């Protein structure tokens, strides 16, 4: 007799073999569907947004408070020294600033003369706190505490400390998932600031612990790119805004094909100690439409 | 009903711990896998059915937050829970060797499955590197955490079973 048939007076339970089979089929179908589309994203992201994210926010807040207290105790002396040094630096910078202001005034006047618009205005940014990291060890993905309700959307760029962190890959009502540029499944199109040569920067798990990101396909015919050059996001990416600092070239080698070069970049962002990030709410596509 | 609520809360607490607290307790960037501990512990304590359901939901949670598409971790963890459930018949609460062995084998196979399906297929072929730097450290760290988490899971399960027994008696 089939085990699925219900007997009288017995509570109906599906045998685990069948349950396993049904859920396997379900998972496979869902995988295939979500590979191309994101139809399930909205409801599921909303549900976990209200069930799990409050816990994460609480723990992140507690953890942040604790580490702040312990840091405060350690750092008072260091901070006093730093304060002295910074005061001197402020004096120097103020002087420099006045000079630069004069330069800017001149630049604006010249721009007016050439009737050029400012090419890159200030982007609008939203600050967010990291409340969770990837639960596995394979990728570098994290969760921030702002979401759709704060005006975020998928594919927005995320920066911290002046450098590129990554981009938002999924949003819920009060949380968003950021895939960082050091993650093994991430690729960014970049260019050197000095020579404007394009390259592809792809995250690699093997180099993650050494704090570097590898780059490749750099076409540098004039042999001008050298170690220490600044690398920024390029104009040709459809997800990343142009001219955001990625990092500095730390090593560069000719590829075996003698045409392209590859090497490593030290990112401008310290991915090990990332607490708060800024999300740029301007999107590449929207910027182009204006 | 009580069991469902308690287990759900247990899963959420472990998931939140894993992606916030254990991140700051990481050794050389490696964090333990609490989801594997839960899935296989409930698998061999309660049987195939519960193992696969808990595995499915643990995996789904990771999928929603961190997966690039839904269902992958859910599928892997579901099978791990189901296979662990097969050992329910030879499981005794007093014996710690079988749980430790099962959890370490589960975590190793989880790591290898993840490597083969998401890294090897993207032409990252240096298996020995990934095995010695990611999979093995994760399994070892997981075992250390198991020594603390497993007794808690065992106690929770015992309390739940005692409660269920009391309730069943009341109705008879």
Interface residues (C-beta under 8 A of the other chain):
Chain A: X13 X16 X19 X20 X23 X24 X26 X27 X28 X30 X31 X34 X35 X40 X44 X45 X48 X51 X52 X55 X56 X59 X60 X63 X67 X131 X132 X133 X134 X135 X136 X137 X138 X139 X141 X143 X169 X177 X184 X185 X205 X206 X208 X209
Chain B: X12 X13 X15 X16 X17 X18 X19 X20 X21 X23 X24 X28 X29 X30 X31 X33 X35 X47 X48 X49 X52 X53 X56 X61 X62 X64 X65 X66 X68 X69 X70 X71 X72 X74 X75 X78 X79 X82 X85 X114 X115 X118 X119 X122 X124 X126 X129 X130 X133 X134 X138
